[in-house]
Amino acid sequence: MERQNKENEMQPNHVSEWRELALRIDDGLQITLLWCRLGDRVKVAVRDERTREHFELEVRASEALSAFYHPFAHRAARRLPATPTPAAPSRRLRTPDPHAPPTNAWDDAEEWA
């Protein structure tokens, strides 16, 4: 019993590493802007109170407010087609990297360099 108490004392209490920066509720949708100090990451969490559906979307810091106000547009921009369209390979076309951050014409590219 003493050993278990010592182990519990040694383990830190894990408080959520995500901090709420902004919250808005509109027409049953709860949209939260969150920031994580570890790694300096930002994400938007969306929850539909009527259907209980939810999703989270990690975004660049420079896109945070845009994603907070337009989360569905940012989510749609990141979706890949469910089935690739068959096409002959072309040297002019580049296959997008699924792990690359989304492109944004208004974003400063040096942030991801």
SVG drawing of the C-alpha trace seen along z (x, -y; Angstrom):
<svg xmlns="http://www.w3.org/2000/svg" viewBox="-30 -38 43 40">
<polyline fill="none" stroke="black" stroke-width="0.4" points="0.0,0.0 2.8,-2.4 4.6,-1.7 1.4,-2.5 1.1,-5.9 4.8,-6.7 4.3,-5.9 1.2,-8.2 3.2,-11.0 6.0,-10.7 3.7,-10.9 2.8,-14.5 -0.8,-15.6 -1.4,-15.9 -3.5,-19.0 -4.6,-19.5 -1.7,-20.9 -4.2,-22.8 -5.3,-26.3 -8.5,-27.9 -7.8,-31.2 -11.3,-31.9 -14.8,-30.4 -17.9,-31.2 -21.3,-29.5 -23.7,-30.0 -26.8,-28.1 -25.8,-25.0 -22.1,-25.0 -19.4,-25.4 -16.1,-26.6 -13.0,-26.8 -9.6,-28.1 -6.9,-26.2 -3.1,-26.7 -0.6,-24.2 2.6,-25.7 4.4,-22.4 5.4,-22.7 3.6,-26.1 0.6,-24.5 -2.8,-25.8 -6.0,-24.0 -9.7,-24.7 -12.3,-22.3 -15.8,-22.3 -18.7,-20.6 -22.3,-20.4 -24.5,-20.3 -27.5,-19.0 -25.9,-16.0 -23.0,-15.6 -20.6,-15.5 -17.2,-17.1 -13.8,-17.5 -10.5,-19.2 -8.3,-20.9 -4.7,-21.8 -3.7,-25.0 -0.8,-27.3 -0.5,-30.2 -1.0,-32.6 -4.3,-30.9 -5.7,-30.7 -8.3,-33.5 -9.4,-32.6 -9.9,-28.9 -11.7,-30.0 -14.2,-32.1 -14.4,-29.7 -13.6,-26.2 -15.7,-24.3 -13.9,-26.1 -10.5,-25.1 -11.7,-21.6 -12.9,-21.3 -9.7,-22.7 -7.7,-19.9 -9.8,-17.0 -8.4,-14.7 -10.6,-13.1 -12.0,-9.7 -11.0,-7.9 -8.2,-9.2 -9.3,-10.0 -7.5,-7.7 -5.2,-9.7 -2.1,-9.1 1.0,-10.2 2.3,-13.6 5.6,-15.2 3.8,-18.6 1.5,-17.5 2.9,-17.2 1.4,-14.8 0.5,-16.7 2.2,-15.6 -0.6,-14.5 1.6,-15.6 2.5,-19.0 0.6,-21.9 -2.1,-23.4 -1.2,-26.3 -2.6,-29.7 -1.9,-32.6 -2.1,-35.1 0.2,-33.2 3.9,-33.9 5.8,-30.9 8.8,-31.4 6.9,-30.1 7.1,-26.6 10.6,-26.8"/>
</svg>
